[in-house]
Amino acid sequence: MNYIHKLQRDLAYERERADSLERQIRDFIVFLHSPKFTGVQSDGSRKDWIATSDAVNWLREMPSAAVKTAEDVAACAVKPMPLQEAA
């Protein structure tokens, strides 16, 4: 029973990490659609350029551990038991 509870806790933790990352990505998209990057400058030039430092700062705030999610899931996967050969 403890194994099932551990798996449920692990699943809840991974879902929370995924939800957090999704919220941060959504916030970044909203930021990219903000008035800072839409419309036309007073001199008539485009306003949709973004400073790489802005993008880097937003991306740094996103959990770097999310990149490892696939590796974590693979490491926690239940591996099938090898078949025993008939004696």
Residue pairs with C-beta under 8 A, 6 or more apart in sequence:
10 76
14 69
14 72
14 73
17 63
17 65
17 66
17 69
18 66
18 69
20 63
21 62
21 63
21 66
24 58
24 61
24 62
24 63
25 62
28 58
28 59
28 62
31 54
31 58
32 50
36 47
37 47
37 48
37 49
37 50
38 47
38 48
39 47
40 46
40 47
41 47
